[in-house]
Each structure stands twice: as C-alpha cells, then as structure tokens.
Amino acid sequence: MARRPRRNHSPAFKAKVALAALKGDKTMSELATQFDVHPNQ
C-alpha cells in the first residue's frame, strides 16, 4: 500500500478552512470532507 505524500497547505487555504469552521453551519466531518483534510486537523 503506497503512502500519500505529505501535503503543505498554504496560509490562504488554512484561512479559508478556518473561516468556514467559524461560520458554524457545517460539522467538522462535513468540513473535512469538503476540504479533503483529516477531521482531527
């Protein structure tokens, strides 16, 4: 099983995810799926 290469997220991407999380209209699981990140991130 091949491992996926480690991804580095840009500050703009992190800000977009943070703003979406602060809105509060979606659950963490939904946000993780939308932005293709692990829910614990």
Secondary structure, DSSP 8 states (H G I E B T S, - for coil): ----------HHHHHHHHHHHHH-SS-HHHHHHHHT--TT-
